[in-house]
Amino acid sequence: MRLRQLVAGSGPRITGLSVAVAALNSCNLTSPSGGNDPAFSDAPTGIYCSVKPEEIYTGGVGLDGIVSLVNPPLVPIDHPDARYMAEYAATVPSNPDAVEPRVVALLIDELELAVPLNILWWHEIVHLDVAGRRVAVTYCPLTGSSLAFDASSAPTRRFLVSGLLFQNNLIMADEETGSLWPQMCARAARGARQGTELTPIPVVEMSWEAWKARHPRGLIVGSRTQRPRDYAVYPYPSYERIDLVPFPLSRPLDRRRPPKERVFGVPRSEGGLALPFGILDKSQTAVAYETIGSQPIIILWDAAARAAAAFYPRTRDGQPVELRPHQRGFVDSSTGTIWDVEGRAIAGPLEGQRLVPYAQAHVAYWFAWAAFHPATRIWSAE
């Protein structure tokens, strides 16, 4: 039976945890036994994704109650249908409940695209057919996590917002089988496609002001979507300002950092690495070198863009780079090339080149990152 029929079918409306249990059980799914199912093993990424029925909660909206988008219009930043971003930004200084306007930025071939959080607050999943792939750009407002995936790796034509939550995180459902895909797990946790992993697409979450300044010819999602909302309004007033975590977590709240602080999280078999924005903010730019398995990576921070990103220390042509902070971004010690936080060479001998992204790293609220990566290490600048 499809998940749509289970959650949105006729008969009495089921609420609370029973929605999740009914959906899971009616799909003939079984919970992991003793944590031995390799599909739910914490190795090799060190992530907690052993999704048990009693750990799933409903957000109260039902399947597809929050409508994901498929190929919404993409418009230039000066188009009238992009005006909602300027309208929202103008309200932020005088509205204590508003948050900084941010976008999820993608560089795909020569396309410079951005999906504003203003769109994702209302739809949570945006599908874009670009470069021969269906890219699913996803954002969970409760966990502050932005990730993008190649939807064909599911495979699915469309991910739906299931209305269910694990660790407060968005659970997606594929349209064909109703399998459940917690966003921060990046794989199917329940259903016919259980254990199938999603191929990540690299994104950089950054401030709207920085993105539009650096991509004057870029395209953003326009306001004339299939299900238009008032995209100049933030629908979660004060959520970022309060420590409240709406739904129970599998473990006690990790108090090492403020619950709603943004962190840049890097999955690792040793438990993960979290780079808190509160620490990163002390530097205009920062470069951190880490190792994933046997592979070195570099993590870049740009305070002006309020953005972090992770890369392998080489260009797509295979040339190694060694970066350090610079007043214009980051400079390669061997060639003098200047790079930006999106991994683009913007001046010097390698201008036009790009770094190889480490696509699994992403932004999230601290409480959510720690719930999925309970053994995470917190990065320190010292």
C-alpha positions as CSV (number, residue, x, y, z in Angstrom):
1,M,0.0,0.0,0.0
2,R,1.3,3.5,-0.9
3,L,2.2,5.9,1.9
4,R,-0.3,8.4,0.4
5,Q,-3.1,5.9,1.1
6,L,-1.9,5.3,4.6
7,V,-1.6,8.9,5.7
8,A,-4.2,10.6,3.6
9,G,-6.7,7.9,3.1
10,S,-10.4,7.9,4.0
11,G,-11.6,7.2,7.5
12,P,-10.8,8.8,10.8
13,R,-7.7,11.0,10.8
14,I,-4.9,9.4,12.7
15,T,-2.6,11.8,14.6
16,G,0.5,11.8,16.7
17,L,3.0,8.9,16.7
18,S,0.3,6.4,15.5
19,V,0.6,7.9,12.0
20,A,4.2,6.8,11.8
21,V,3.5,3.4,13.3
22,A,0.6,2.8,11.0
23,A,2.6,3.8,8.0
24,L,5.6,1.7,8.9
25,N,3.6,-1.4,9.9
26,S,1.1,-1.3,7.0
27,C,4.0,-1.3,4.6
28,N,5.1,-4.6,6.0
29,L,8.3,-3.0,7.3
30,T,10.2,-4.3,10.2
31,S,12.3,-2.4,12.6
32,P,16.0,-3.2,12.8
33,S,16.9,-6.1,15.1
34,G,19.6,-5.3,17.6
35,G,21.1,-2.7,15.3
36,N,22.7,-5.4,13.1
37,D,21.1,-4.5,9.8
38,P,24.0,-3.2,7.7
39,A,21.6,-0.6,6.1
40,F,21.4,1.0,9.5
41,S,25.0,0.6,10.6
42,D,26.7,3.7,12.0
43,A,29.7,2.8,9.9
44,P,31.2,4.1,7.7
45,T,29.8,7.6,8.2
46,G,29.4,7.5,12.0
47,I,25.8,8.7,11.6
48,Y,22.9,7.5,13.7
49,C,20.2,6.3,11.3
50,S,18.7,3.3,13.0
51,V,15.2,4.6,12.5
52,K,12.8,2.9,14.9
53,P,9.0,3.4,14.7
54,E,8.8,4.9,18.2
55,E,11.4,7.6,17.1
56,I,9.2,8.9,14.3
57,Y,6.7,11.7,14.9
58,T,4.2,13.5,12.7
59,G,4.5,17.2,12.0
60,G,0.7,17.3,11.7
61,V,0.4,18.1,8.0
62,G,0.1,14.7,6.4
63,L,1.7,13.4,3.3
64,D,2.1,16.1,0.6
65,G,0.5,18.6,3.0
66,I,3.7,20.6,2.3
67,V,3.9,20.5,-1.5
68,S,7.3,19.9,-3.0
69,L,8.0,21.7,-6.3
70,V,9.0,20.3,-9.7
71,N,10.8,22.6,-12.1
72,P,9.5,25.9,-10.7
73,P,10.4,28.9,-12.9
74,L,14.0,30.2,-12.7
75,V,14.4,33.9,-13.1
76,P,17.2,36.5,-13.1
77,I,17.7,38.3,-9.8
78,D,16.3,41.6,-11.2
79,H,13.1,39.9,-12.5
80,P,9.8,41.0,-11.0
81,D,9.2,37.4,-9.8
82,A,12.4,37.7,-7.7
83,R,11.2,40.8,-5.9
84,Y,10.0,38.8,-2.9
85,M,13.6,38.5,-1.8
86,A,14.1,42.3,-1.6
87,E,10.7,42.6,0.1
88,Y,11.6,40.1,2.7
89,A,15.1,41.5,3.3
90,A,13.6,45.0,3.9
91,T,11.6,43.6,6.8
92,V,14.4,41.9,8.6
93,P,16.0,45.0,10.4
94,S,12.7,45.9,12.1
95,N,11.3,42.4,12.7
96,P,13.0,40.5,15.7
97,D,11.3,37.3,14.6
98,A,12.7,37.4,11.1
99,V,16.0,35.6,10.1
100,E,18.7,36.5,7.7
101,P,17.8,35.8,4.0
102,R,19.8,32.9,2.8
103,V,20.0,30.7,-0.3
104,V,21.1,27.2,-1.2
105,A,23.5,27.8,-4.1
106,L,24.4,25.4,-6.8
107,L,27.1,25.5,-9.6
108,I,26.1,22.9,-12.2
109,D,28.2,23.1,-15.3
110,E,27.9,26.8,-16.3
111,L,24.6,27.3,-14.5
112,E,24.6,29.5,-11.4
113,L,21.5,28.7,-9.5
114,A,20.1,29.5,-6.1
115,V,17.0,28.2,-4.2
116,P,16.1,30.7,-1.5
117,L,15.2,29.5,1.9
118,N,12.1,31.7,1.5
119,I,10.9,29.0,-1.1
120,L,12.1,26.1,1.0
121,W,10.4,27.2,4.2
122,W,7.1,26.6,2.4
123,H,8.0,23.6,0.2
124,E,11.0,21.9,1.7
125,I,11.9,20.1,-1.5
126,V,12.5,21.7,-4.9
127,H,13.2,19.4,-8.0
128,L,15.2,20.9,-10.8
129,D,16.0,19.2,-14.1
130,V,19.5,20.4,-14.9
131,A,22.4,18.9,-16.8
132,G,20.5,15.7,-17.5
133,R,19.7,15.1,-13.9
134,R,16.8,15.7,-11.6
135,V,18.3,17.5,-8.6
136,A,16.3,17.5,-5.4
137,V,17.2,20.6,-3.3
138,T,16.0,20.0,0.2
139,Y,15.7,22.0,3.4
140,C,14.3,21.1,6.8
141,P,13.2,24.3,8.7
142,L,13.2,22.4,12.1
143,T,16.7,21.2,11.8
144,G,18.1,24.0,9.6
145,S,19.7,21.4,7.3
146,S,20.2,22.0,3.5
147,L,21.2,19.2,1.3
148,A,20.8,18.4,-2.4
149,F,20.6,14.9,-4.0
150,D,20.5,13.3,-7.5
151,A,16.9,12.1,-7.3
152,S,17.6,9.5,-10.0
153,S,19.7,7.7,-7.5
154,A,16.6,6.9,-5.5
155,P,15.3,6.4,-8.3
156,T,12.2,8.6,-8.2
157,R,10.4,11.2,-10.3
158,R,9.5,13.2,-7.2
159,F,10.1,13.2,-3.5
160,L,7.1,14.1,-1.3
161,V,7.2,15.7,2.1
162,S,5.9,12.8,4.2
163,G,4.8,14.9,7.1
164,L,6.8,12.6,9.4
165,L,10.0,13.6,11.3
166,F,13.0,11.7,12.7
167,Q,15.2,13.6,15.2
168,N,12.9,16.6,14.1
169,N,14.3,16.1,10.6
170,L,12.3,16.1,7.4
171,I,11.4,12.6,6.2
172,M,10.9,12.4,2.4
173,A,8.8,9.8,0.7
174,D,9.4,8.7,-2.9
175,E,6.4,8.9,-5.2
176,E,6.7,5.4,-6.5
177,T,7.0,3.2,-3.4
178,G,6.4,5.5,-0.4
179,S,9.7,4.5,1.0
180,L,10.9,6.9,3.8
181,W,14.1,8.9,3.4
182,P,15.2,11.0,6.4
183,Q,17.0,13.9,4.8
184,M,20.1,13.9,7.0
185,C,20.5,10.2,6.6
186,A,20.7,10.5,2.8
187,R,19.3,7.0,2.4
188,A,16.0,5.1,2.6
189,A,15.2,4.0,6.1
190,R,12.0,2.2,5.5
191,G,10.1,0.6,2.6
192,A,10.9,-1.2,-0.6
193,R,14.1,0.9,-1.2
194,Q,15.4,0.5,2.4
195,G,19.2,1.0,2.5
196,T,19.4,2.7,-0.9
197,E,21.8,5.7,-0.7
198,L,21.2,9.0,-2.3
199,T,24.0,10.6,-4.4
200,P,24.7,14.0,-2.9
201,I,24.9,17.2,-5.1
202,P,27.3,19.8,-3.7
203,V,25.6,23.0,-2.5
204,V,26.8,26.1,-0.5
205,E,24.3,27.7,1.8
206,M,25.1,31.4,2.0
207,S,23.6,34.8,2.6
208,W,21.3,36.2,-0.2
209,E,23.2,39.5,-0.3
210,A,26.6,37.7,-0.9
211,W,25.2,35.3,-3.5
212,K,23.5,38.0,-5.6
213,A,26.7,40.2,-5.5
214,R,28.8,37.3,-6.7
215,H,26.4,35.9,-9.3
216,P,24.8,39.0,-11.0
217,R,23.7,36.8,-13.9
218,G,22.5,33.9,-11.7
219,L,19.0,32.5,-11.6
220,I,16.8,32.0,-8.6
221,V,13.4,30.3,-8.1
222,G,10.7,32.8,-9.0
223,S,7.5,33.4,-7.1
224,R,5.1,31.9,-9.6
225,T,5.4,28.4,-8.4
226,Q,2.9,25.6,-8.7
227,R,1.6,26.3,-5.2
228,P,2.4,30.0,-4.6
229,R,2.8,31.2,-1.0
230,D,3.8,34.6,0.4
231,Y,7.5,34.1,0.1
232,A,8.2,37.5,1.7
233,V,7.0,36.1,5.0
234,Y,8.9,33.8,7.4
235,P,6.5,31.2,8.6
236,Y,8.5,30.1,11.7
237,P,8.6,33.3,13.8
238,S,11.1,33.3,16.7
239,Y,12.0,29.6,16.0
240,E,15.7,30.3,15.7
241,R,15.8,32.5,18.7
242,I,14.5,30.0,21.3
243,D,16.2,26.9,22.5
244,L,13.0,24.8,22.2
245,V,13.4,21.5,20.2
246,P,9.8,20.7,19.1
247,F,9.9,16.9,19.1
248,P,11.8,14.3,21.3
249,L,15.3,13.2,20.3
250,S,16.8,9.7,20.6
251,R,19.4,11.0,23.0
252,P,19.5,13.9,25.6
253,L,20.1,17.3,24.1
254,D,23.8,17.9,23.6
255,R,24.6,21.1,25.6
256,R,28.1,21.7,24.2
257,R,26.8,24.4,21.9
258,P,23.5,26.4,21.7
259,P,20.8,24.2,20.2
260,K,19.9,26.5,17.3
261,E,23.4,27.5,16.4
262,R,24.3,26.8,12.8
263,V,27.2,24.4,12.3
264,F,28.9,23.2,9.2
265,G,28.9,19.4,9.6
266,V,31.4,17.0,8.0
267,P,30.4,13.3,8.3
268,R,33.3,11.1,9.4
269,S,33.6,7.5,10.6
270,E,35.1,8.8,13.8
271,G,31.8,10.5,14.6
272,G,31.8,13.6,12.5
273,L,33.1,17.1,12.8
274,A,31.1,20.2,13.6
275,L,32.3,23.7,12.8
276,P,30.1,26.1,14.8
277,F,29.3,29.4,13.1
278,G,29.9,31.1,16.5
279,I,33.5,30.1,16.4
280,L,34.0,30.6,12.7
281,D,32.5,34.1,13.0
282,K,35.7,35.2,14.9
283,S,37.6,35.1,11.6
284,Q,36.8,36.9,8.3
285,T,38.0,33.9,6.4
286,A,39.3,30.5,7.7
287,V,40.8,27.4,6.3
288,A,40.7,24.0,8.1
289,Y,42.5,20.9,6.9
290,E,40.9,17.6,7.9
291,T,41.1,13.9,6.8
292,I,38.2,11.7,5.7
293,G,39.4,8.2,5.8
294,S,42.7,8.5,4.0
295,Q,41.6,11.5,2.0
296,P,42.5,15.1,3.0
297,I,39.9,17.8,2.6
298,I,39.9,21.5,3.1
299,I,37.0,23.4,4.8
300,L,36.6,27.1,3.8
301,W,34.8,29.8,5.8
302,D,33.8,33.2,4.5
303,A,32.2,35.5,7.2
304,A,31.0,38.0,4.6
305,A,28.9,35.3,2.9
306,R,28.1,33.5,6.2
307,A,29.1,30.4,4.3
308,A,31.3,27.3,4.7
309,A,32.1,24.6,2.2
310,A,34.3,21.5,2.0
311,F,36.6,20.4,-0.9
312,Y,39.3,18.0,-1.8
313,P,42.5,20.0,-2.1
314,R,42.8,19.7,-5.9
315,T,41.2,21.2,-9.0
316,R,38.9,19.2,-11.3
317,D,42.0,18.9,-13.6
318,G,43.9,17.2,-10.7
319,Q,46.2,20.0,-9.8
320,P,46.9,20.2,-6.0
321,V,46.2,23.4,-4.1
322,E,47.3,24.6,-0.7
323,L,45.0,27.4,0.5
324,R,45.3,30.0,3.2
325,P,43.1,33.0,4.2
326,H,43.5,36.1,2.0
327,Q,41.7,39.5,2.1
328,R,39.9,38.5,-1.2
329,G,39.0,35.0,-0.1
330,F,41.7,32.3,-0.2
331,V,45.1,32.1,-1.9
332,D,46.9,29.1,-3.3
333,S,50.5,29.2,-1.9
334,S,52.0,27.6,-5.0
335,T,50.3,29.6,-7.8
336,G,49.0,32.7,-6.1
337,T,45.5,32.0,-7.5
338,I,42.7,33.5,-5.5
339,W,39.7,31.3,-4.7
340,D,36.2,31.9,-3.2
341,V,34.2,29.9,-0.7
342,E,32.3,28.2,-3.5
343,G,35.6,26.6,-4.8
344,R,36.0,28.9,-7.8
345,A,39.3,30.4,-8.9
346,I,38.4,34.0,-9.4
347,A,41.9,35.5,-10.1
348,G,45.4,34.4,-11.0
349,P,46.9,31.6,-13.2
350,L,44.1,29.1,-12.5
351,E,41.2,31.5,-12.9
352,G,38.1,29.7,-14.1
353,Q,39.1,26.4,-12.5
354,R,37.0,24.8,-9.7
355,L,37.9,22.6,-6.7
356,V,36.5,19.1,-6.3
357,P,33.7,19.4,-3.7
358,Y,33.2,17.1,-0.7
359,A,29.4,17.0,-1.2
360,Q,28.4,15.2,2.0
361,A,29.2,18.1,4.3
362,H,26.3,20.5,5.0
363,V,24.8,23.1,7.3
364,A,22.4,22.2,10.2
365,Y,21.4,23.4,13.6
366,W,23.7,22.1,16.3
367,F,21.1,20.0,18.1
368,A,20.2,18.1,14.9
369,W,23.8,17.5,13.9
370,A,24.6,16.2,17.4
371,A,21.5,14.0,17.3
372,F,22.6,12.3,14.1
373,H,26.4,12.4,15.0
374,P,26.5,11.9,18.8
375,A,30.2,11.3,18.8
376,T,30.9,14.5,16.8
377,R,34.0,16.5,17.5
378,I,33.7,20.3,17.7
379,W,36.3,22.2,15.7
380,S,38.4,24.8,17.4
381,A,40.5,27.5,15.8
382,E,43.3,26.9,18.3
